[in-house]
């Protein structure tokens, strides 16, 4: 589902009428698969995972048979009801997917990050199927490889200051050329090559996206950019945290640390009660972050960004039987208690250089 409310939501003047339980979302299915795979890697009991394998198989099949409505190999969305949301990714406002000149893109829309979620879901799903002795793992690895090749061929925009992925393909399969924070969601999923990841990392670190208080949702070079736009120039903590996570996984610690510093500066400015979003104005030595007028503060997925950022700071990598650390070492000393992997609990302390300090006091073998 995309949204849950006590009653119907009607937006006057826009022809939008959403039922209390609204399913207008293209990415939730792939993200559920990713979540199941990551929960398994973090040590959720195997019988709980196994009980969900029929749901996993159904979710994988949905990506192939229903998420790809026109058979072009990409997941896309379109409001066929006439009164639902025009955009059904996480940026779900009506003007969130637009060309660099400010014109709105015409759907069906295939978002760049949704293809990354689908790739990651197919690879993770295949690993689960193989582990539990279910058929289909080879099919989904092949499906993912085909998606990766097709994405490389169809989504990249040529630019004098460095190529970058389009935010989406429109109804005519044209590359919607606005530079947006969506590209940060591609990192660490496996969809990009190392060279492509480097291009994305450089773009995320540039002043057009990095505000100094987090990642702008839209580049300052775009005609539709506005610092107080809901999805067209504002900063969202969770969005920035996903990019930070991807940068860490893809091997770009300096770029990740820069965005971490920006979020910490914003958090300090908001007294550590992070709002859903804030303005994309450039941070200066004299400035404070500017709130978005109608944002919840604090807000759940903004608060959850702290967990993702912490995981990147420590460089946590998990497998079903192991947890490893590779701290990025550029955000100062860190001490964390209560990290759980399966039935084990860990305390982790690093010095200012990012080196893990062994716990020699407790005698607890589960406290490295």
Residue frames as qw, qx, qy, qz and C-alpha x, y, z in Angstrom:
[[0.000, 0.887, 0.461, 0.000, 0.00, 0.00, 0.00],
 [0.376, 0.482, -0.019, 0.791, 0.99, 3.63, -0.50],
 [0.134, -0.309, 0.298, -0.893, -1.14, 5.45, 2.08],
 [0.362, -0.437, -0.821, 0.060, -3.52, 4.62, 4.93],
 [0.122, -0.241, 0.163, -0.949, -6.01, 7.10, 6.38],
 [0.241, 0.249, 0.763, -0.545, -9.14, 7.16, 8.48],
 [0.502, 0.653, 0.449, -0.347, -11.21, 8.47, 5.56],
 [0.637, 0.560, 0.352, 0.396, -11.18, 9.49, 1.90],
 [0.300, -0.539, 0.087, 0.782, -8.81, 12.30, 0.92],
 [0.462, 0.748, 0.420, 0.225, -10.08, 14.75, -1.69],
 [0.388, -0.315, 0.108, 0.860, -7.77, 17.44, -3.11],
 [0.338, 0.804, 0.369, -0.320, -9.95, 20.32, -4.39],
 [0.285, 0.856, -0.221, -0.370, -9.18, 21.57, -7.88],
 [0.020, -0.536, 0.806, 0.249, -6.99, 18.61, -8.80],
 [0.810, 0.116, -0.342, -0.462, -9.59, 15.91, -9.33],
 [0.360, 0.260, -0.859, 0.256, -7.83, 13.67, -6.79],
 [0.733, -0.389, 0.132, -0.542, -9.88, 11.45, -4.51],
 [0.356, 0.345, -0.854, 0.155, -7.94, 8.79, -2.62],
 [0.781, -0.409, -0.392, -0.263, -9.66, 6.00, -0.68],
 [0.589, -0.743, 0.273, -0.161, -8.67, 5.33, 2.94],
 [0.719, -0.298, 0.559, 0.285, -6.46, 2.43, 1.81],
 [0.513, 0.802, -0.141, -0.272, -4.63, 3.50, -1.35],
 [0.860, -0.118, 0.409, 0.281, -2.44, 1.19, -3.42],
 [0.545, 0.832, 0.006, 0.097, -1.12, 3.69, -5.96],
 [0.334, -0.782, 0.498, 0.167, 2.57, 2.83, -5.60],
 [0.802, 0.497, -0.324, -0.070, 5.05, 1.31, -8.03],
 [0.337, 0.585, -0.662, 0.326, 7.94, 0.70, -5.63],
 [0.602, -0.469, 0.437, -0.477, 6.50, -0.83, -2.45],
 [0.990, 0.054, 0.010, -0.128, 6.51, -4.37, -3.85],
 [0.710, 0.469, -0.369, 0.374, 10.20, -4.35, -4.80],
 [0.048, -0.620, 0.490, -0.611, 11.12, -2.65, -1.54],
 [0.833, -0.340, 0.219, -0.376, 9.25, -5.35, 0.44],
 [0.957, 0.188, -0.161, 0.152, 11.45, -7.97, -1.22],
 [0.385, 0.595, -0.419, 0.567, 14.56, -5.95, -0.38],
 [0.446, -0.571, 0.367, -0.584, 13.37, -5.67, 3.22],
 [0.969, -0.161, 0.061, -0.177, 12.76, -9.42, 3.51],
 [0.823, 0.356, -0.271, 0.350, 16.23, -10.17, 2.16],
 [0.152, 0.611, -0.429, 0.648, 17.89, -7.67, 4.49],
 [0.685, -0.483, 0.254, -0.482, 15.94, -8.95, 7.50],
 [0.995, 0.019, -0.084, 0.048, 17.20, -12.45, 6.65],
 [0.601, 0.489, -0.350, 0.527, 20.77, -11.14, 6.45],
 [0.167, -0.590, 0.399, -0.681, 20.33, -9.53, 9.88],
 [0.114, 0.144, -0.930, 0.320, 19.34, -12.87, 11.38],
 [0.680, -0.074, 0.112, -0.721, 15.54, -13.07, 11.45],
 [0.597, -0.127, 0.781, -0.130, 14.60, -16.71, 12.26],
 [0.029, 0.170, -0.798, -0.578, 14.68, -18.87, 9.14],
 [0.107, 0.426, 0.898, -0.006, 11.22, -20.30, 9.75],
 [0.155, 0.736, 0.315, -0.578, 9.78, -16.77, 9.67],
 [0.116, 0.517, -0.497, -0.687, 11.47, -16.12, 6.34],
 [0.053, 0.019, 0.950, 0.306, 10.40, -19.47, 4.93],
 [0.208, 0.561, 0.738, -0.312, 6.77, -18.77, 5.81],
 [0.229, 0.773, 0.061, -0.589, 6.94, -15.68, 3.57],
 [0.292, -0.232, 0.719, 0.586, 8.46, -17.39, 0.52],
 [0.304, 0.558, 0.742, 0.213, 5.08, -17.71, -1.28],
 [0.047, 0.937, 0.212, -0.274, 4.67, -13.95, -0.83],
 [0.284, -0.603, 0.469, 0.580, 8.19, -13.44, -2.13],
 [0.360, 0.121, 0.797, 0.470, 7.44, -15.46, -5.25],
 [0.200, 0.783, 0.588, 0.034, 4.21, -13.54, -5.81],
 [0.103, -0.896, 0.019, 0.431, 5.99, -10.19, -5.36],
 [0.329, -0.358, 0.630, 0.606, 8.72, -11.14, -7.84],
 [0.309, 0.400, 0.790, 0.348, 6.09, -12.21, -10.35],
 [0.098, 0.888, 0.382, -0.235, 4.24, -8.90, -9.88],
 [0.178, -0.696, 0.312, 0.622, 7.34, -6.97, -10.96],
 [0.230, -0.124, 0.784, 0.563, 7.56, -8.98, -14.17],
 [0.105, 0.425, 0.855, 0.277, 3.89, -9.45, -15.03],
 [0.068, -0.855, -0.514, -0.015, 2.16, -6.31, -13.71],
 [0.333, -0.745, 0.020, 0.578, 4.76, -3.71, -12.73],
 [0.163, -0.266, 0.574, 0.757, 6.02, -3.72, -16.30],
 [0.531, 0.495, 0.453, -0.517, 2.72, -2.75, -17.90],
 [0.599, 0.697, -0.131, -0.372, 3.91, -2.40, -21.51],
 [0.968, 0.065, 0.185, 0.159, 6.53, -5.16, -21.64],
 [0.433, 0.833, -0.260, 0.228, 9.55, -2.89, -22.24],
 [0.752, 0.062, -0.483, 0.445, 11.46, -4.40, -19.33],
 [0.120, 0.234, -0.388, 0.884, 11.05, -1.43, -16.97],
 [0.147, -0.570, -0.749, 0.303, 8.62, -0.94, -14.10],
 [0.003, -0.218, -0.148, -0.965, 6.31, 2.02, -14.72],
 [0.070, 0.479, 0.730, -0.482, 3.12, 3.55, -13.37],
 [0.112, -0.242, -0.388, -0.882, 0.08, 5.36, -14.69],
 [0.304, 0.212, 0.594, -0.714, -3.10, 6.57, -13.00],
 [0.092, -0.192, -0.819, -0.533, -5.77, 4.71, -14.96],
 [0.075, -0.575, -0.761, 0.292, -8.56, 5.63, -12.52],
 [0.117, 0.666, 0.308, 0.669, -8.51, 9.33, -13.38],
 [0.388, -0.832, -0.028, -0.395, -8.67, 10.40, -9.73],
 [0.865, -0.371, -0.085, 0.327, -5.52, 8.89, -8.23],
 [0.334, -0.772, 0.262, 0.473, -2.02, 10.30, -7.88],
 [0.623, 0.748, -0.190, -0.125, -0.35, 11.26, -11.15],
 [0.372, 0.584, -0.686, 0.224, 3.02, 10.18, -9.73],
 [0.897, -0.356, -0.063, -0.254, 3.31, 6.96, -7.78],
 [0.672, 0.216, -0.499, 0.502, 6.93, 6.78, -6.69],
 [0.452, -0.484, -0.488, 0.569, 8.08, 8.24, -3.39],
 [0.017, -0.240, 0.045, 0.970, 8.00, 11.68, -5.00],
 [0.156, 0.459, 0.868, 0.111, 4.26, 11.58, -5.48],
 [0.153, 0.659, 0.217, -0.704, 3.36, 15.24, -6.01],
 [0.656, 0.654, 0.372, -0.066, 1.93, 16.17, -9.40],
 [0.371, 0.905, -0.207, 0.015, 4.92, 18.27, -10.49],
 [0.639, -0.609, 0.446, 0.145, 7.72, 16.05, -9.16],
 [0.675, 0.025, 0.587, 0.447, 8.71, 14.48, -12.50],
 [0.341, 0.905, 0.110, -0.229, 9.58, 17.24, -14.93],
 [0.753, 0.457, 0.044, 0.471, 12.03, 18.05, -17.68],
 [0.534, -0.202, -0.132, 0.810, 15.01, 20.30, -17.09],
 [0.033, 0.282, 0.229, 0.931, 13.09, 23.16, -18.75],
 [0.266, 0.028, 0.496, -0.826, 10.26, 22.78, -16.23],
 [0.657, 0.019, -0.385, -0.647, 7.70, 20.98, -18.41],
 [0.700, -0.226, 0.569, -0.368, 5.91, 18.09, -16.73],
 [0.034, 0.233, -0.927, -0.294, 6.68, 14.60, -17.99],
 [0.743, 0.038, -0.142, -0.653, 3.81, 12.64, -19.50],
 [0.481, -0.247, 0.820, -0.188, 3.10, 9.13, -18.18],
 [0.896, -0.420, -0.112, 0.087, 3.30, 6.22, -17.98],
 [0.007, 0.867, -0.456, 0.202, 6.51, 7.01, -16.10],
 [0.927, -0.054, -0.279, 0.245, 9.43, 4.63, -15.48],
 [0.295, -0.921, 0.233, -0.097, 11.44, 6.08, -12.58],
 [0.473, 0.581, -0.632, 0.198, 15.18, 5.47, -12.40],
 [0.217, -0.424, 0.742, -0.473, 15.25, 4.46, -8.74],
 [0.851, 0.015, 0.263, -0.454, 12.41, 1.98, -9.19],
 [0.828, 0.421, -0.369, -0.027, 14.56, 0.05, -11.65],
 [0.194, 0.516, -0.717, 0.426, 17.31, -0.06, -9.02],
 [0.584, -0.229, 0.545, -0.557, 14.89, -1.36, -6.39],
 [0.921, 0.221, -0.002, -0.322, 13.70, -3.99, -8.85],
 [0.616, 0.514, -0.577, 0.154, 17.23, -5.09, -9.65],
 [0.075, -0.426, 0.731, -0.527, 18.16, -5.35, -5.97],
 [0.744, -0.065, 0.367, -0.554, 14.91, -7.22, -5.27],
 [0.890, 0.329, -0.246, -0.198, 15.51, -9.73, -8.07],
 [0.457, 0.473, -0.685, 0.313, 19.06, -10.49, -6.88],
 [0.266, -0.306, 0.673, -0.619, 18.03, -10.72, -3.22],
 [0.832, 0.059, 0.159, -0.528, 14.96, -12.77, -4.09],
 [0.795, 0.378, -0.471, -0.055, 17.08, -15.19, -6.12],
 [0.191, 0.427, -0.761, 0.450, 19.44, -15.62, -3.17],
 [0.538, -0.157, 0.535, -0.632, 16.52, -16.44, -0.87],
 [0.893, 0.216, -0.085, -0.387, 14.99, -18.90, -3.31],
 [0.639, 0.435, -0.620, 0.134, 18.33, -20.64, -3.74],
 [0.066, -0.397, 0.725, -0.559, 19.02, -20.78, 0.00],
 [0.606, -0.024, 0.542, -0.581, 15.65, -22.37, 0.77],
 [0.299, -0.028, 0.924, 0.236, 15.77, -24.78, -2.15],
 [0.499, 0.637, 0.437, -0.392, 12.98, -23.16, -4.16],
 [0.602, 0.329, 0.495, 0.533, 13.06, -23.01, -7.97],
 [0.223, 0.914, 0.307, 0.143, 13.50, -19.84, -9.98],
 [0.437, -0.740, 0.113, 0.499, 16.76, -18.31, -8.73],
 [0.483, -0.050, 0.527, 0.697, 18.44, -18.56, -12.14],
 [0.193, 0.698, 0.577, 0.378, 15.47, -16.98, -13.87],
 [0.194, -0.954, -0.213, 0.085, 15.56, -13.95, -11.58],
 [0.498, -0.537, 0.302, 0.610, 19.30, -13.47, -11.91],
 [0.396, 0.252, 0.602, 0.646, 18.87, -13.47, -15.68],
 [0.008, 0.858, 0.478, 0.187, 15.96, -11.01, -15.38],
 [0.367, -0.855, -0.012, 0.366, 18.13, -8.72, -13.25],
 [0.513, -0.254, 0.451, 0.685, 21.08, -8.89, -15.66],
 [0.281, 0.528, 0.600, 0.530, 18.81, -7.96, -18.57],
 [0.155, -0.934, -0.321, 0.016, 17.39, -5.03, -16.60],
 [0.483, -0.659, 0.172, 0.550, 20.91, -3.80, -15.81],
 [0.437, 0.038, 0.553, 0.708, 21.94, -3.87, -19.47],
 [0.116, 0.709, 0.578, 0.386, 18.73, -2.20, -20.59],
 [0.289, -0.900, -0.206, 0.253, 19.05, 0.53, -17.96],
 [0.476, -0.458, 0.312, 0.682, 22.60, 1.32, -19.09],
 [0.321, 0.239, 0.628, 0.668, 21.40, 1.62, -22.68],
 [0.037, -0.688, -0.599, -0.409, 18.22, 3.64, -22.11],
 [0.375, -0.838, -0.370, 0.145, 18.52, 5.86, -19.04],
 [0.553, -0.403, 0.019, 0.729, 21.81, 7.74, -19.31],
 [0.252, 0.951, 0.180, -0.022, 21.85, 11.41, -20.36],
 [0.684, 0.205, 0.018, 0.700, 24.94, 12.85, -22.08],
 [0.180, -0.973, -0.139, 0.039, 26.17, 16.10, -20.54],
 [0.457, 0.724, -0.299, 0.422, 29.21, 18.33, -20.94],
 [0.204, -0.644, 0.541, -0.500, 29.78, 18.28, -17.19],
 [0.121, -0.194, 0.952, -0.204, 29.42, 14.51, -16.84],
 [0.492, -0.191, -0.688, -0.499, 26.81, 11.96, -17.84],
 [0.279, -0.080, 0.671, -0.682, 24.04, 11.10, -15.38],
 [0.048, 0.336, 0.934, 0.108, 20.90, 8.92, -15.19],
 [0.288, -0.374, -0.316, -0.823, 17.61, 10.50, -16.24],
 [0.382, -0.125, 0.580, -0.708, 15.07, 10.77, -13.45],
 [0.650, 0.278, 0.633, -0.314, 12.66, 8.75, -15.62],
 [0.091, 0.077, 0.738, 0.665, 11.52, 7.64, -19.06],
 [0.433, 0.244, 0.216, -0.840, 8.26, 9.20, -20.20],
 [0.765, 0.342, 0.426, -0.340, 5.41, 7.79, -22.29],
 [0.677, 0.700, -0.194, -0.117, 7.53, 8.11, -25.44],
 [0.923, -0.157, 0.005, 0.351, 10.53, 6.38, -23.74],
 [0.346, 0.754, -0.160, 0.535, 12.39, 9.69, -23.80],
 [0.588, -0.158, -0.490, 0.623, 14.92, 10.42, -21.06],
 [0.232, -0.927, -0.225, -0.188, 13.47, 13.02, -18.68],
 [0.655, 0.404, -0.265, 0.580, 16.64, 15.02, -18.22],
 [0.335, -0.838, 0.141, -0.406, 16.25, 16.78, -14.87],
 [0.445, 0.264, -0.721, 0.460, 19.05, 16.13, -12.37],
 [0.644, -0.566, -0.061, -0.511, 17.45, 14.95, -9.14],
 [0.347, -0.518, 0.708, -0.332, 18.25, 13.22, -5.87],
 [0.943, 0.089, 0.099, -0.305, 16.59, 10.08, -7.25],
 [0.695, 0.528, -0.478, 0.099, 19.93, 9.06, -8.72],
 [0.137, -0.559, 0.696, -0.429, 21.32, 8.62, -5.22],
 [0.817, -0.114, 0.388, -0.410, 18.97, 5.67, -4.74],
 [0.854, 0.430, -0.276, -0.097, 20.79, 3.76, -7.51],
 [0.207, 0.637, -0.686, 0.285, 24.06, 3.48, -5.60],
 [0.244, -0.313, 0.833, -0.386, 24.82, 0.26, -3.77],
 [0.805, 0.159, 0.285, -0.495, 21.97, -1.66, -5.38],
 [0.604, -0.101, 0.728, 0.309, 24.16, -3.36, -7.98],
 [0.574, 0.723, 0.376, -0.079, 22.42, -1.73, -10.94],
 [0.258, 0.938, -0.219, -0.071, 25.39, 0.52, -11.82],
 [0.836, 0.250, -0.226, 0.432, 28.93, -0.24, -12.89],
 [0.575, -0.471, -0.175, 0.646, 31.84, 1.22, -10.90],
 [0.267, 0.096, 0.246, 0.927, 32.35, 3.95, -13.48],
 [0.239, -0.606, -0.497, -0.574, 28.66, 4.84, -13.49],
 [0.571, -0.671, -0.421, 0.215, 28.64, 4.95, -9.69],
 [0.485, -0.244, -0.038, 0.839, 31.56, 7.39, -9.75],
 [0.032, 0.354, 0.369, 0.859, 29.62, 9.73, -12.06],
 [0.451, -0.685, -0.488, -0.299, 26.60, 9.64, -9.75],
 [0.626, -0.518, -0.317, 0.489, 28.73, 10.17, -6.62],
 [0.346, -0.014, 0.084, 0.934, 30.38, 13.24, -8.15],
 [0.174, -0.500, -0.431, -0.731, 26.99, 14.67, -9.09],
 [0.565, -0.664, -0.489, -0.012, 25.58, 14.11, -5.58],
 [0.587, -0.428, -0.193, 0.659, 28.55, 15.91, -4.03],
 [0.287, 0.331, 0.248, 0.864, 28.26, 18.92, -6.36],
 [0.052, 0.181, 0.347, -0.919, 26.78, 22.26, -5.18],
 [0.427, -0.089, -0.430, -0.791, 23.78, 21.82, -7.50],
 [0.703, -0.323, -0.589, -0.235, 22.49, 18.96, -5.28],
 [0.601, -0.290, -0.542, 0.511, 24.41, 19.17, -1.98],
 [0.126, -0.876, -0.208, -0.417, 22.93, 22.11, -0.09],
 [0.187, 0.424, -0.571, 0.678, 25.16, 21.79, 2.96],
 [0.511, -0.166, 0.510, -0.672, 22.06, 20.74, 4.94],
 [0.654, 0.161, 0.731, -0.111, 21.47, 17.56, 2.95],
 [0.276, 0.058, 0.738, 0.613, 20.65, 16.59, -0.61],
 [0.403, 0.321, 0.004, -0.857, 18.32, 18.76, -2.69],
 [0.663, 0.299, 0.670, -0.147, 15.52, 16.81, -4.34],
 [0.626, 0.701, 0.278, 0.198, 16.12, 18.75, -7.57],
 [0.621, 0.009, 0.079, 0.780, 19.20, 20.44, -9.00],
 [0.054, -0.726, -0.145, 0.670, 19.60, 24.20, -8.80],
 [0.093, -0.260, 0.585, 0.762, 20.32, 24.06, -12.55],
 [0.089, 0.422, 0.866, 0.251, 16.75, 22.98, -13.34],
 [0.135, -0.369, -0.230, -0.890, 14.08, 25.50, -14.36],
 [0.615, -0.535, -0.447, -0.369, 11.62, 24.00, -11.89],
 [0.550, -0.079, -0.584, 0.592, 13.97, 24.27, -8.91],
 [0.301, -0.717, 0.004, -0.628, 12.57, 26.06, -5.85],
 [0.171, 0.315, -0.782, 0.510, 14.03, 25.61, -2.36],
 [0.407, 0.002, 0.604, -0.685, 10.58, 25.29, -0.79],
 [0.685, 0.137, -0.458, -0.551, 9.08, 22.97, -3.41],
 [0.860, -0.287, 0.278, -0.318, 7.72, 19.75, -1.95],
 [0.900, -0.034, 0.368, 0.233, 9.81, 17.53, -4.24],
 [0.617, 0.690, 0.139, 0.351, 11.52, 20.10, -6.49],
 [0.318, 0.673, -0.282, 0.605, 14.38, 21.53, -4.48],
 [0.603, -0.670, 0.228, -0.369, 13.67, 20.91, -0.81],
 [0.244, 0.416, -0.851, 0.210, 15.80, 18.54, 1.31],
 [0.865, -0.315, -0.107, -0.375, 14.51, 15.33, 2.86],
 [0.370, -0.624, 0.672, -0.150, 16.50, 13.56, 5.55],
 [0.837, 0.006, 0.542, -0.070, 15.46, 10.06, 4.48],
 [0.729, 0.682, 0.028, 0.042, 16.30, 10.76, 0.84],
 [0.128, 0.835, -0.508, 0.170, 19.73, 12.07, 1.80],
 [0.591, -0.440, 0.654, -0.173, 20.26, 9.08, 4.10],
 [0.904, 0.282, 0.322, -0.021, 19.52, 6.64, 1.27],
 [0.552, 0.784, -0.225, 0.171, 22.13, 8.41, -0.87],
 [0.228, -0.736, 0.597, -0.226, 24.58, 8.29, 2.05],
 [0.820, -0.145, 0.538, -0.127, 23.95, 4.57, 2.44],
 [0.841, 0.518, 0.138, 0.072, 24.53, 4.02, -1.27],
 [0.274, 0.858, -0.389, 0.195, 27.71, 6.09, -1.29],
 [0.477, -0.578, 0.636, -0.183, 29.06, 4.05, 1.60],
 [0.873, 0.079, 0.478, -0.050, 28.24, 0.74, -0.07],
 [0.735, 0.661, 0.076, 0.133, 29.68, 1.87, -3.41],
 [0.775, -0.110, -0.016, 0.622, 33.00, 3.01, -1.91],
 [0.214, 0.631, 0.078, 0.741, 32.70, 6.80, -1.74],
 [0.498, -0.525, -0.542, 0.427, 33.29, 7.63, 1.94],
 [0.223, -0.140, -0.064, 0.963, 34.29, 11.26, 1.41],
 [0.265, -0.272, -0.429, -0.820, 31.08, 12.06, -0.47],
 [0.553, -0.506, -0.658, -0.076, 29.05, 10.19, 2.16],
 [0.463, -0.368, -0.424, 0.686, 30.77, 12.10, 4.97],
 [0.036, 0.076, 0.118, 0.989, 30.00, 15.44, 3.33],
 [0.461, -0.405, -0.491, -0.618, 26.28, 14.64, 3.23],
 [0.609, -0.439, -0.609, 0.257, 26.42, 13.28, 6.80],
 [0.304, -0.160, -0.252, 0.905, 27.94, 16.55, 7.98],
 [0.203, -0.224, -0.285, -0.910, 25.10, 18.40, 6.26],
 [0.588, -0.466, -0.589, -0.301, 22.40, 16.32, 7.92],
 [0.557, -0.369, -0.512, 0.539, 24.06, 16.75, 11.32],
 [0.115, -0.006, -0.055, 0.992, 24.12, 20.51, 10.79],
 [0.418, -0.339, -0.428, -0.726, 20.43, 20.44, 9.88],
 [0.631, -0.425, -0.647, 0.056, 19.63, 18.24, 12.89],
 [0.386, -0.230, -0.389, 0.804, 21.37, 20.69, 15.20],
 [0.100, -0.105, -0.141, -0.979, 19.38, 23.54, 13.67],
 [0.600, -0.329, -0.435, -0.585, 16.13, 21.67, 14.30],
 [0.451, -0.484, 0.545, -0.515, 17.08, 20.71, 17.87],
 [0.019, -0.198, 0.979, 0.047, 17.42, 17.08, 16.72],
 [0.524, 0.410, 0.643, -0.379, 13.71, 16.82, 15.89],
 [0.143, -0.159, 0.643, 0.735, 14.11, 16.25, 12.15],
 [0.569, 0.427, 0.209, -0.671, 11.16, 17.34, 10.02],
 [0.806, 0.365, 0.466, 0.029, 9.90, 15.44, 6.99],
 [0.608, 0.479, 0.211, 0.597, 11.59, 18.02, 4.77],
 [0.239, -0.778, -0.098, 0.573, 13.26, 21.41, 4.94],
 [0.423, 0.883, -0.022, -0.203, 14.22, 24.13, 2.48],
 [0.884, 0.178, 0.145, 0.408, 17.04, 23.59, -0.01],
 [0.088, 0.977, -0.162, 0.102, 18.78, 26.92, 0.58],
 [0.707, 0.380, -0.429, 0.414, 22.58, 26.76, 0.58],
 [0.686, -0.654, -0.205, 0.245, 24.15, 26.49, 4.03],
 [0.343, 0.716, -0.263, 0.548, 26.60, 29.20, 5.08],
 [0.433, 0.027, -0.632, 0.642, 28.57, 29.89, 8.25],
 [0.163, -0.036, 0.307, -0.937, 25.85, 32.34, 9.30],
 [0.570, -0.119, -0.419, -0.697, 22.74, 30.41, 8.23],
 [0.433, -0.046, 0.802, -0.410, 20.30, 28.07, 9.92],
 [0.049, 0.200, 0.900, 0.384, 18.13, 25.47, 8.16],
 [0.390, 0.026, -0.008, -0.921, 14.77, 26.84, 7.05],
 [0.390, 0.165, 0.872, -0.247, 11.71, 24.68, 7.87],
 [0.153, -0.245, -0.706, -0.646, 9.09, 23.69, 5.34],
 [0.362, -0.261, 0.175, -0.877, 5.87, 25.30, 6.62],
 [0.820, -0.148, -0.058, -0.550, 3.60, 22.23, 6.67],
 [0.581, 0.279, -0.759, 0.096, 6.14, 19.51, 7.53],
 [0.831, -0.516, -0.188, -0.085, 5.59, 17.14, 10.44],
 [0.340, 0.586, -0.527, 0.514, 8.34, 17.62, 13.03],
 [0.195, -0.409, 0.833, 0.318, 9.59, 15.16, 14.05],
 [0.794, 0.320, -0.153, -0.493, 8.59, 12.71, 11.33],
 [0.916, -0.204, 0.344, -0.043, 9.06, 8.94, 11.20],
 [0.882, 0.330, 0.100, 0.321, 11.15, 8.38, 8.09],
 [0.199, 0.847, -0.278, 0.407, 13.22, 11.47, 8.84],
 [0.584, -0.643, 0.438, -0.232, 13.95, 10.03, 12.29],
 [0.960, 0.013, 0.270, 0.078, 14.80, 6.65, 10.74],
 [0.566, 0.763, -0.219, 0.222, 17.45, 8.38, 8.63],
 [0.288, -0.777, 0.519, -0.211, 19.64, 8.44, 11.74],
 [0.858, -0.177, 0.481, -0.025, 19.78, 4.63, 11.72],
 [0.814, 0.530, 0.131, 0.198, 20.83, 4.50, 8.06],
 [0.215, 0.882, -0.314, 0.279, 23.48, 7.18, 8.58],
 [0.553, -0.622, 0.533, -0.155, 24.86, 5.40, 11.63],
 [0.925, 0.082, 0.364, 0.069, 25.10, 2.14, 9.70],
 [0.649, 0.700, -0.043, 0.294, 27.10, 3.92, 7.00],
 [0.137, -0.872, 0.397, -0.251, 29.33, 5.65, 9.55],
 [0.667, -0.431, 0.603, -0.076, 30.24, 2.23, 10.98],
 [0.362, 0.456, -0.712, -0.394, 30.41, 0.61, 7.55],
 [0.617, -0.072, 0.712, -0.328, 28.18, -2.27, 8.64],
 [0.520, 0.256, -0.658, -0.480, 27.93, -5.21, 6.25],
 [0.657, -0.147, 0.602, -0.429, 25.74, -8.18, 7.06],
 [0.473, 0.129, -0.796, -0.355, 25.36, -11.72, 5.85],
 [0.787, -0.377, -0.321, -0.368, 23.17, -14.43, 7.31],
 [0.878, -0.310, -0.267, 0.249, 26.10, -15.67, 9.44],
 [0.598, -0.114, -0.114, 0.785, 28.33, -12.62, 9.89],
 [0.006, 0.982, 0.190, -0.004, 28.53, -8.91, 10.58],
 [0.677, 0.041, 0.017, 0.735, 31.56, -6.87, 9.51],
 [0.104, -0.930, -0.168, 0.310, 32.58, -3.25, 10.10],
 [0.587, 0.211, 0.190, 0.758, 34.49, -0.80, 7.92],
 [0.100, -0.834, -0.324, 0.435, 34.00, 2.66, 9.52],
 [0.507, 0.759, 0.173, 0.370, 34.38, 5.58, 7.13],
 [0.676, -0.282, -0.151, 0.664, 36.52, 7.42, 9.69],
 [0.246, 0.293, 0.132, 0.914, 35.67, 11.00, 8.80],
 [0.373, -0.667, -0.311, -0.565, 32.86, 11.90, 11.17],
 [0.247, -0.607, 0.491, -0.574, 34.66, 11.55, 14.50],
 [0.036, 0.129, -0.950, 0.282, 34.61, 8.97, 17.27],
 [0.676, -0.194, -0.292, -0.648, 31.47, 6.85, 17.67],
 [0.059, -0.112, 0.933, -0.336, 30.23, 4.49, 20.37],
 [0.652, -0.081, -0.305, -0.690, 27.11, 2.39, 19.83],
 [0.222, -0.098, 0.915, -0.323, 25.48, -0.17, 22.10],
 [0.597, 0.309, 0.538, -0.509, 22.66, -2.54, 21.18],
 [0.468, 0.442, -0.555, -0.528, 23.53, -3.55, 17.62],
 [0.734, -0.051, 0.628, -0.252, 21.84, -6.91, 17.14],
 [0.449, 0.396, -0.672, -0.435, 22.64, -9.57, 14.58],
 [0.641, -0.140, -0.745, -0.121, 20.45, -12.60, 15.03],
 [0.691, -0.634, -0.347, 0.008, 20.59, -13.50, 18.73],
 [0.657, -0.125, -0.184, 0.720, 23.89, -11.70, 19.31],
 [0.074, -0.981, -0.179, -0.013, 24.30, -8.19, 20.64],
 [0.691, 0.189, -0.048, 0.696, 27.28, -5.93, 20.01],
 [0.169, -0.929, -0.055, 0.324, 28.82, -2.73, 21.31],
 [0.701, 0.402, 0.154, 0.568, 31.02, -0.90, 18.82],
 [0.235, -0.900, 0.011, 0.366, 33.41, 1.95, 19.58],
 [0.709, 0.465, 0.112, 0.518, 35.61, 3.73, 17.06],
 [0.398, -0.509, -0.058, 0.761, 38.23, 6.42, 17.52],
 [0.234, 0.778, 0.034, -0.582, 38.31, 9.69, 15.58],
 [0.072, 0.490, -0.689, -0.529, 40.21, 8.02, 12.77],
 [0.795, 0.162, -0.248, -0.530, 37.59, 5.33, 12.27],
 [0.377, 0.265, -0.878, 0.125, 39.53, 2.49, 13.87],
 [0.764, -0.439, -0.343, -0.324, 37.47, 0.00, 15.87],
 [0.094, -0.549, 0.660, -0.504, 38.50, -0.13, 19.53],
 [0.579, -0.140, -0.802, -0.036, 38.21, -3.65, 21.01],
 [0.589, -0.625, 0.073, -0.506, 36.21, -3.94, 24.23],
 [0.525, 0.253, -0.748, 0.316, 38.68, -5.47, 26.70],
 [0.229, -0.302, 0.524, -0.762, 36.68, -4.71, 29.83],
 [0.750, -0.102, 0.090, -0.648, 33.47, -6.72, 29.62],
 [0.279, -0.235, 0.931, -0.003, 34.82, -10.15, 28.72],
 [0.694, 0.421, 0.427, -0.398, 31.72, -10.58, 26.57],
 [0.468, -0.075, 0.697, 0.538, 32.70, -12.47, 23.39],
 [0.317, 0.678, 0.617, 0.244, 29.80, -10.80, 21.58],
 [0.038, -0.978, -0.064, 0.194, 31.20, -7.33, 22.23],
 [0.789, 0.362, 0.016, 0.497, 34.04, -6.77, 19.73]]
